[in-house]
Amino acid sequence: MFALSVFCELREIPARRGVAALLLNHIVREAETRGLSRLSLETGSGPAFEPALAPYRKDGFASGEAFANYRPSAFNQFCTLKISA
């Protein structure tokens, strides 16, 4: 298993410039290049986090299971993008 950790907060910015989408696209392409089968992310849960999740969901991330050393709780959620090799 290969783990690539990225700490990134995607917040709504009034003057949207597409930087978050460019970063996510780069990460997905890099994962494909490295032969990864999926990308997973952990973030907070609740309505306040939905705007941050929107770019991920738009690009195909779906609700998923806890991964690595994360433990599910009422305060977090997990999303996964399956990557075709």
Secondary structure, DSSP 8 states (H G I E B T S, - for coil): -------------SS--SHHHHHHHHHHHHHHHTT-SEEEEEEE-SGGGHHHHHHHHHTT-EE----TT----TTEEEEEEE---
